């Protein structure tokens, strides 16, 4: 190494030694300031992306949103000293809407799936759900197993972009599929006899059978899948995840989550509130 190189190295070392050290928590503070939860606190509002699913989120006689997810989001916002602002969104586009900043968090019965986790971060589960099936009494007469629906001449319907649609594709590959943006369209398709069965998150199929016992029945008891449910936020926001995870732990330990789940999923006391 020649004298010129040595001199250059010495100069660089001197410059580095003279430079003031960066504040230890500067990057951490910047990340915290940019977190969703910090922005929501400054705004005073938690913007919640959701879509209507019975009994997760529904509209009552007065046009107000009610349901399990509405209770969860409202309690979360209140505990953080914020107001919950609900942003109804088509289910098929709810993750893109989150990523473009139309709201802060998805609280909408969203199953934690690997393909979704590539796009968003999930909290720890605050609930578990599964897909169930309701069938048309005339079209599906004699059907008693899931395999009975896996035929080319059978038509099944589900909500576009939902885990029910994924389950239909995976578990009933031979059946014809008709997917719709809106849950009411899925239900109407079955009631009108244009589909042999609908797949949807429990307990919607059971409620539809109770509501229309003359036309529908449950060919398979319980659910055909089981999935954890979590809050979804934009990737990289670990401060927000910490807040959400610990909130879930607190209300779960209180028994509040179980109490709300029992009310919305195991009783029909709320049905009189609907249109």
Number of C-alpha atoms within 10 A of each C-alpha: 5 6 8 9 10 10 11 11 12 11 12 11 11 11 10 10 10 9 8 7 8 8 7 8 9 10 11 10 11 10 16 17 14 12 19 24 23 15 15 17 15 11 12 15 19 26 24 24 25 25 25 22 24 22 24 26 21 21 16 16 11 9 10 10 18 20 22 23 24 21 17 21 25 18 17 19 20 14 11 16 13 19 20 18 16 19 16 16 18 17 22 16 12 20 20 12 17 20 16 10 12 15 21 25 24 27 23 26 25 24 23 22 14 9 8 14 13 9 15 21 19 24 20 19 17 20 17 14 17 20 24 25 28 26 28 26 20 13 18 19 12 10 18 13 11 13 10 14 25 18 13 12 10 18 22 27 29 30 26 20 16 21 22 25 23 16 19 27 15 10 16 21 14 16 20 19 19 18 20 19 16 17 21 13 15 23 23 14 21 23 20 10 16 15 23 26 30 29 27 29 26 23 22 23 26 20 16 18 17 13 11 13 13 11 17 24 23 21 22 15 12 15 17 17 15 13 16 16 22 25 24 28 25 22 14 12 17 17 18 18 23 13 13 22 18 13 17 22 14 13 16 15 11 11 10 14 19 14 11 16 19 12 15 21 17 10 10 11 9 13 11 9 13 14 10
